[in-house]
Amino acid sequence: MGSIQLKSVEKWFGDIQVIKGVDLDIRDGELIIFVGPSGCGKSTLLRMISGLEETSRGQILLDGEDVTHKVPSERELSMVFQSYALYPHLSVGDNMGFALKTAGASKAEIAEKVSVAAETLKLTDYLDRRPKDLSGGQRQRVAIGRAIVRKPKGFLFDEPLSNLDASLRVDMRFEIARLHKTLESTMVYVTHDQVEAMTLADRIVVLKDGQIMQVGTPRELYERPDNVFVAQFIGSPKMNMMACGTEGDTFTLPGGGTGPLQTSQQRAAEQLGTRPEHIEIVEERKGHCNGVVQVSEYLGADFFHYIDCGALGLLTVRTTGATEDLEGQTVGLKFDTDRLHFFDANDQRV
């Protein structure tokens, strides 16, 4: 079991409040990821769950038990940090079994648990090596193995892949996903990388200024963001936003473009959003607006076109890599009106 509940938790540093009444239920066996811009409180919230940061107000429950004032060693949670924090003079096996040794476990028990963890993480052939003889990805696996041998109720990951290069991050994302399926343990994971969040998470928690902006599956957040912040934070390139007006069941854009509203609630809309892949490039004057392609970025499978649309601002359009380079051309842009997002004056979805 490893369910975690946060009930109106707050964190204050003197007169500064950095976590502002967070309520969250993390289900047993779930991989949940905290994302948000720098300074949003995601690492602080993780450290509060671990016990490394004191909770100023509210409650933290583990399997229904109040652990708010318990020290980290009493919470049965294992934390994996951004830095590997391995002992350089100890072997991989000794690093993985160190916590068990200090807890007084027998040599036989340590050897058995280290062997099982090493097999899970494909480290069996490296148990006699020192950390300096390993790659960055292997060192991170050792750090994860050190957490596994304790058989905790849950794992807490604080940006564990940020020190790795791009190719190793891809490999380690796969390893963590596979590990989660194998262990079926609760995992709470902090990252600034939305690709990690979208590919790994069962659910994502989007934070801003110490508050939860939305909780949902990656698909829910991408397809139905609750507000403008989530709409633009999730997705790369970010969602295009533009001002709009409404007349009856029709939206109007600066410059004259119009289209249908899907619901009566959307009549309160003052902003319209569309994903870059939901815009089609057409001939001039045959879409919802016209624009001049300022830059076209070729990424192989995709093209990103940055198009100056006058009163609508700079819009980003994503097309397949088979599209020609359109830089400098005047084009029309046609929106997929079934996939538009409407927001009110308070940046909330309508």
C-alpha positions in Angstrom: 0.0 0.0 0.0 1.2 3.5 -0.7 -1.6 6.0 -1.0 -0.7 9.6 -0.1 -3.1 12.4 0.8 -2.4 16.1 1.2 -5.0 18.0 3.1 -4.7 21.8 2.9 -1.0 21.7 3.2 0.9 25.0 3.4 4.5 25.9 3.6 5.8 29.3 5.0 9.3 30.6 5.1 8.9 33.4 7.5 6.3 35.7 6.0 6.5 34.2 2.6 4.0 31.5 1.7 5.3 29.1 -1.0 2.7 26.3 -0.8 -0.8 27.6 -0.6 -3.4 25.2 0.7 -2.7 22.2 -1.6 -5.2 19.3 -1.5 -4.3 16.1 -3.4 -5.0 12.4 -3.4 -2.3 10.2 -4.8 -3.6 6.7 -5.4 -1.8 3.5 -4.4 0.5 2.3 -7.3 0.1 5.6 -9.2 2.9 7.4 -11.0 2.1 11.1 -10.5 4.3 13.9 -11.7 4.6 17.5 -10.5 5.4 20.0 -13.2 5.5 23.8 -13.3 7.9 26.7 -13.9 10.9 27.3 -11.7 9.8 28.5 -8.2 6.3 27.1 -8.4 6.9 24.9 -5.3 7.0 21.4 -6.9 10.3 20.3 -5.2 9.2 21.9 -1.9 6.0 19.9 -2.0 7.9 16.7 -2.7 10.3 17.4 0.2 7.3 18.0 2.5 5.9 14.6 1.5 9.3 13.0 2.3 9.6 14.9 5.6 12.7 16.8 4.6 10.7 20.0 4.8 8.4 20.8 7.7 4.7 21.2 6.9 3.6 24.6 8.3 -0.1 23.8 8.2 -2.4 21.0 7.0 -1.9 17.2 7.0 0.0 14.6 5.1 -1.4 11.0 5.3 0.3 7.8 4.2 -2.2 4.9 3.8 -4.6 6.9 6.0 -2.0 7.5 8.8 -1.1 11.1 9.7 2.7 11.4 9.1 2.8 15.2 9.1 5.2 15.4 12.0 7.1 12.2 11.5 10.8 12.3 10.5 11.8 10.9 7.1 13.0 7.6 8.4 9.5 6.9 9.8 7.6 7.5 6.6 8.6 4.4 4.7 9.3 6.4 1.6 12.5 6.4 -0.5 13.8 9.5 -2.3 15.9 9.6 -5.4 17.7 13.0 -5.9 19.0 14.9 -8.9 22.5 14.1 -7.7 23.4 10.5 -7.4 24.9 10.9 -4.0 26.8 7.6 -4.2 29.8 6.8 -2.0 32.8 6.8 -4.3 34.9 4.3 -2.2 32.1 1.7 -2.1 31.2 -0.8 -4.8 27.8 -0.7 -6.5 26.6 -3.5 -4.4 27.7 -1.9 -1.2 26.1 1.4 -2.2 22.8 -0.3 -2.9 22.9 -2.2 0.4 24.2 0.6 2.6 20.9 1.7 4.1 20.1 -2.0 5.0 23.6 -2.3 6.6 23.1 0.8 8.8 19.7 -0.6 9.8 21.3 -3.7 11.1 20.2 -6.2 8.4 22.1 -9.5 8.1 24.6 -10.0 5.3 22.4 -12.7 3.8 19.4 -10.4 3.8 21.4 -7.6 2.2 22.9 -9.8 -0.4 19.5 -11.2 -1.4 17.7 -7.8 -1.6 20.6 -6.2 -3.5 20.7 -9.2 -6.0 16.9 -8.8 -6.7 17.2 -5.0 -7.2 20.3 -5.4 -9.4 18.5 -7.9 -11.6 15.5 -5.6 -11.9 17.7 -2.7 -12.9 20.1 -4.8 -15.1 23.0 -4.0 -12.8 24.1 -7.6 -11.9 27.3 -7.4 -13.9 28.3 -4.1 -12.3 28.0 -5.0 -8.5 31.7 -5.0 -7.9 32.5 -1.8 -9.8 33.0 1.7 -8.3 30.7 4.6 -9.2 33.5 6.2 -11.2 33.5 3.3 -13.6 29.8 3.7 -14.5 28.0 6.0 -17.0 25.6 8.6 -15.8 22.6 6.5 -16.5 24.1 3.5 -14.7 24.8 5.7 -11.6 21.2 6.9 -11.6 20.1 3.2 -11.7 22.3 2.5 -8.7 20.7 5.4 -6.8 17.3 3.9 -7.7 18.4 0.5 -6.6 19.5 1.9 -3.3 15.9 3.0 -2.9 14.4 -0.2 -4.0 16.2 -2.5 -1.5 14.3 -0.8 1.3 11.0 -1.9 -0.1 9.3 1.4 0.7 5.6 2.2 0.4 6.5 4.8 -2.3 9.3 6.4 -4.3 9.9 10.1 -4.5 11.9 11.4 -7.5 13.3 14.9 -7.5 14.3 15.7 -11.1 16.3 12.5 -11.4 17.2 12.8 -15.1 18.2 16.5 -15.3 22.0 15.7 -15.1 21.8 13.3 -18.1 22.3 14.1 -21.7 19.4 13.9 -24.1 19.9 10.3 -25.3 20.4 9.0 -21.8 17.2 10.8 -20.6 15.2 8.9 -23.2 16.8 5.6 -22.1 16.1 6.3 -18.4 12.5 7.4 -19.1 12.0 3.9 -20.5 13.7 2.3 -17.4 11.6 4.2 -15.0 8.4 3.4 -16.9 9.4 -0.3 -16.9 10.3 -0.2 -13.2 7.0 1.3 -12.3 5.1 -1.5 -14.1 7.4 -4.1 -12.5 7.2 -2.8 -8.9 3.6 -1.6 -9.0 4.6 1.0 -6.4 3.5 4.6 -5.8 5.8 7.0 -7.4 5.8 10.8 -7.1 8.1 12.5 -9.6 9.2 16.1 -10.0 10.4 17.4 -13.3 10.6 20.7 -15.3 10.6 18.6 -18.5 7.0 18.2 -19.9 8.1 15.4 -22.2 9.0 13.4 -19.2 5.6 14.3 -17.6 3.6 13.4 -20.7 5.3 10.1 -21.4 5.7 8.8 -17.8 2.7 10.0 -15.8 -0.6 8.3 -14.9 -1.6 11.8 -13.9 0.1 15.2 -14.0 -0.2 17.9 -11.3 0.5 21.4 -12.8 1.6 23.9 -10.2 2.0 27.7 -10.3 2.9 29.9 -7.5 2.4 27.2 -4.9 -1.1 26.3 -6.1 -2.5 23.4 -8.2 -3.8 24.7 -11.5 -5.0 21.3 -12.8 -4.7 17.6 -12.1 -5.4 15.1 -14.9 -4.0 12.5 -17.3 -1.6 13.8 -19.9 -4.4 13.5 -22.5 -6.9 15.4 -20.4 -4.5 18.2 -19.8 -3.5 18.4 -23.5 -7.0 18.2 -24.9 -9.1 20.0 -22.2 -6.9 22.5 -20.2 -8.9 24.2 -17.5 -7.2 27.6 -18.0 -4.8 29.5 -20.2 -1.8 28.7 -18.0 -2.2 24.9 -18.4 -3.1 25.4 -22.1 0.2 27.1 -22.8 2.4 25.2 -20.3 1.5 21.7 -21.6 2.4 21.1 -25.2 5.4 22.1 -27.3 5.2 24.3 -29.3 2.7 25.9 -26.9 -0.9 26.6 -27.7 -1.6 29.7 -29.8 -3.8 32.3 -27.9 -5.6 35.2 -29.5 -8.4 37.6 -28.5 -11.8 36.9 -29.8 -15.4 38.2 -29.6 -18.7 36.4 -29.9 -21.9 37.2 -31.7 -24.7 34.7 -31.1 -23.3 31.3 -31.9 -20.3 32.7 -33.8 -16.8 33.8 -32.7 -15.1 36.7 -34.4 -11.4 37.4 -34.7 -9.6 40.8 -35.1 -9.3 41.2 -38.8 -12.7 39.6 -39.6 -12.3 35.8 -39.3 -15.4 34.0 -38.0 -16.4 30.5 -37.0 -19.0 28.5 -35.0 -19.2 28.2 -31.2 -19.8 24.6 -30.0 -21.7 25.5 -26.7 -23.8 28.3 -25.3 -21.2 28.7 -22.5 -18.6 29.8 -25.1 -20.5 33.0 -25.6 -18.6 34.3 -22.6 -15.3 33.7 -24.4 -12.8 36.6 -24.8 -9.9 34.4 -25.8 -9.4 31.6 -28.3 -6.7 28.9 -28.3 -5.6 26.4 -30.9 -2.8 23.9 -31.0 -0.2 24.4 -33.7 -1.1 21.1 -35.3 -4.8 22.1 -35.6 -4.1 24.9 -38.1 -4.0 24.1 -41.8 -2.0 26.3 -44.1 -4.1 27.2 -47.2 -4.1 29.8 -49.9 -4.3 33.4 -49.0 -7.8 34.6 -48.1 -9.2 31.0 -47.9 -8.8 30.6 -44.2 -9.7 32.4 -40.9 -6.8 34.8 -41.3 -3.8 35.6 -43.4 -0.1 35.9 -42.3 3.4 36.1 -43.5 5.7 33.2 -42.6 8.6 34.8 -40.7 10.6 31.6 -40.0 10.2 27.9 -40.9 12.1 25.4 -38.7 12.7 22.0 -40.2 12.9 19.2 -37.6 12.8 16.1 -39.9 9.4 14.7 -39.1 7.9 18.2 -38.5 8.1 21.8 -39.7 7.4 24.6 -37.3 6.2 27.8 -39.1 6.1 31.1 -37.2 3.6 33.3 -38.9 2.9 37.0 -38.4 -0.8 37.4 -38.5 -1.0 41.1 -37.8 -3.7 41.9 -35.1 -3.7 38.2 -34.1 0.0 38.3 -33.3 2.6 35.6 -34.1 1.0 32.2 -34.5 2.9 28.9 -34.7 1.8 26.2 -37.1 3.0 22.6 -37.1 3.1 20.6 -40.3 4.7 17.4 -41.5 8.3 17.4 -42.6 7.1 16.8 -46.1 5.8 20.4 -46.3 7.9 22.8 -48.2 9.8 25.7 -46.6 7.4 28.6 -46.6 9.6 31.3 -45.2 8.7 34.8 -46.6 5.4 33.7 -48.2 1.9 35.1 -47.4 -0.5 32.3 -46.6 -4.0 31.7 -45.2 -4.6 29.8 -42.0 -7.6 27.7 -41.4 -8.4 26.6 -37.9 -9.9 23.2 -37.0 -13.1 24.6 -35.4 -13.9 21.3 -33.6 -10.6 21.6 -31.7 -10.7 25.2 -30.5 -10.4 26.1 -26.9 -12.3 29.1 -25.5 -11.4 31.0 -22.3 -13.1 33.9 -20.4 -11.6 37.2 -19.2 -10.3 35.4 -16.1 -8.3 32.9 -18.2 -10.7 30.0 -17.3 -12.1 27.5 -19.8 -15.7 28.1 -21.0 
